[in-house]
């Protein structure tokens, strides 16, 4: 903190009672300065020799035969006038970052210019601001914070612009030139705690991160913060990712903290709305500057504060571009209190629609120049794997989201299926995630009809279930019997392939070969019709006793299978090929039962719903929770 002392005489002002009366004791007073309830009993000559405004006011009061002058509208109030009065008397005045701006505005109000007296207060304060305050990071922020109570004087004096430019300039310098002493919202360095770090007897120079200034600016109010960030961006020296980190820190400080409690308790959220507007306005457009999780948190805040559809639509478009970077917990956005559902599924569907439209392969550019064609082909080689990885990530993300929202007892089946259908074209290594979501929904909605269960199970492809998921599905009494038949059938096909050796398709019947998945992971046909390729005249219909015997045989032929009974949620997906082959060989079924399974048609009743079976937990592991607050500062370079 920088200080400035003016004058040399001892302080002659005294405080008298609750009315705070300041009295000059050297001579009899001949003027009273009134500022609200505070009165100053002073002499005319020291004041009039340095203030043009007081000269006019005293002349007017003399004509009215009054010795009192009212200046209640002086900026900074009594404390600022006291500084000016002490300066007029030649007394010691201490200026610092907390009071210098109020004194400057009061001096401007009193018109203490150089034309009245050389070396007047305005001149001295301007020198102090330029040579000291604006050169210091901490003092510049303190002065900028003090401008709020001194408007519009600060704007007219251009002090706010000078503060903002000073802060933006210091934030934009190379971090190697920054000293930690610039900042004040930080933890102490080891050297400051008496613990010096040495390496071979040489002290290490502490590394200053690129975002060293982020926490300090969080102290500013929204309007000032917005102007500072705009000035920093205008300098063009700070990477977009650092700007994004600054906005994230400010959002957690001014917007996201306890937002839901504030909204639910009816607290005035005007400041939070202003913070949201400013953050959305300042968001950098560069790729990777802000995370998808942060954008989803802003969208969640926008839904709670309801600032308007424009904010939501802009965020939805941007989130759709980076949806592969989100987590399931980020997507769990609650709905308004007046709705029955727990989560805002329509919002997520809009985001997924945006992702699908941005990642569609519609339209191909045509080029005539061979060099250009070669160049585009080279680029496509590197872009395609990224796009495929993005689609895989989004498919896994939505599968996990479906499993979470399926726990909502008020979730209607058409809404769940609509979201699943949007991403049905995305590639998936397995359909285990869909199976987990289906099982969760069946568990929470035991009153579904047969047709509804059939539609729900039609979302997954039994041919693309992993072996562990198939084992769980076979023992799952919540699934329709038809689905269990299909799972058993494709497990038998898989076992036949594993035991055949060489080219398995050449040694299997054509009916079975047509049902095998292709090499690219896409199945030929659909599991919903796969088991109905043969007619009832050619194959018998499996009965409930056949299914129960197959389940028993399945458990008996798989060592340890009895331990994986209903309620098991831990399935080992990382077994080696030998163990998998051994399991497969033990799954061969009698020819009579297998021929019945090929028909896939049964009139047997549906299995009764039960809560004894849980979805395999390893099919879709829980997403990691997002950090809600900034604990430590790290380099954002």
Phi, psi and omega in degrees: 000129179267141179236156176220129180249132180241137176088174184221346183281154177293155181291123181255006181272142179229153178260135183228103173074187183287344181279356177052072180258125180258130187233132172275121192265348187289319182229164176294133182284149180227012177209144177242122177259119183253126175230093185066234179274355183263134179235136177249124177260106191228181177257148183289316191299311181301324183284314185291338180287346183233355184231115177291323183294318179294329176300315181291319182293320180293322178297320179293318180293329178293322178295329179271005179057048177229143179257012182246135178240126181260120176231049184295341181271012180292131179293140181091346175069200184301322183294322179290320178294324179302319178298315181295319181294318178298321178297320179297325179279356181077021180273167181289128178235125180259119178253142175214184184296338183277330185242354186293324183288321177297319178295322180295317180292321178295320178296324176294320178298318181280354178059054180269070186268170177291336180291337179275316181205131181293138183073033182287175189296320182300316181298314183295321180291320178298321177295318179296317179297314185289318187274341186232298190296310183288352176269353185246131182299308184295314182295326179296321179291319180297315179297319180296322178294329183282353182287340185300321183274001185240021176280147003267010183301318182296320179295317181294329180274358179065019181291321180297316179298320178295319178297313182298316179296322178297315180294315181297322180294316181291324179290338185266358180285163180298131181303333179294341180262004183266137173257143181297339180293348177293327188263157179227352174257069184207164173279152181291148175284158177305323181295330179284340177266010180086009180249098181274135177265129181232153174220112185057038177081003181248130181291136177280138176279121181299138181271126180266124180289161181297332183257036182298335186268355190297311185294323183297322182287345178294347178285343185282150173290165191301313185294320178289321179299317180300317180292324179293314180296321177297321178292322178295317178295325180293332177295330176072020182251348182262129178299151182298328181293329177287321175300317178298321178294322177297318179293324178295316179297318180292324180296319179291330181281319190250346188234303192280335182296122179052032181293315183297320178294321180296318180293316182293331181269003178074023179287145179296122184250028181299315180294323179293321176296319178296321178295319179296316179300317182293317182295317179294325178293325185270352183304125177291149182267354183293148180297130176077009181287330176226151182279157178294326178298320178293320178298321179292326176293322175295322178295320177297318177295322179296323178292323180289319183275342179051057180282345181143159182289337182298318178297316183295315182295320178295318180292321180299317178297318183287320178295322179301331179288329186240029185298332181294346179266006182270168174240165182298320181297329177295329183278348184279074181267122182288159178264176177295158186295337184275001180258156184281322183289160181274319187244152181276086184285327180299323179295317180293323177297322177296322178293315180295320176302318179296318178297316181295322180290326180283339181253015177285155182260023182288132175085132177228135180287145180249133181232145179261329182283128181295324179298320180293323179297315179299319181295317179296320179296322179295321179293320183296332179297323181272336183278322185301313178300324178296316179296320179296318179297323178296318179294320177298317181296319180292321177300315178295321180298312182291324175301316177295322178294320178299321179294327180285313182288340178295341179283350179284116182294341181263005181286121179286146182298318181301326180290319177298315182291327180296317179293320179295324181292330180299322183258016183295335181275352180286143181288142177224135175298320177218168175256024180297322179296319176295321179298318179297317179296318179297315181295321177298318182292319178297324181291319182278346182230071184291349184268012180296145177281171180298318181294323178293320177296322179295317178296318181296314181290340178291351177290333183253159178251114184299334180292341184253020172273143176289168183296321179292321177295322177297318179300318179292319183294323181298327182264005184271109184283352178281339182285148174298153183297324180300319180293320178298320178298315180297319179297315179297321181297312182288334171294322177294319177298317179296320178295321178296320179296317183292328183270345184286314184076158180069226179267101186294328184292332181287338184258358180258156176300154182299327179298320180284319182299327181291344182263354182287148176292150175284171184292332181278006177095347179271135183276153174273111183087187182240149179293339181288339179238358187295322184276005181243024181285336176257159184266165179292335178290329183277327184230148176285168180261127179291143179258175179298324179294323177298316181297316180296322178293323178294320177299317179296316179298322181297319180288324182288322183281348178251112180298134182080359182293329181294332177289335180270052182275190182303137182098349178286135179234005181246109179243135181273116180262357188250025178292152183282173186295328183294314180296321179296318180294323179295320178295321184295321182294333181276002185257004182297137184254158173300146184299325182296315181289321181297322180295327176291322182294329182299331180291325179068008182248132180210144177257011181292154180290160180288148176293143180290146181287142181210153179259017182278345182249133178249152178292148180296120183293333183280355179293318180219094183296154181295144179284148176288140181284146181281144176289132186264351180214156179273120183262313181229159178267135176230162178290135179256017181285000000 
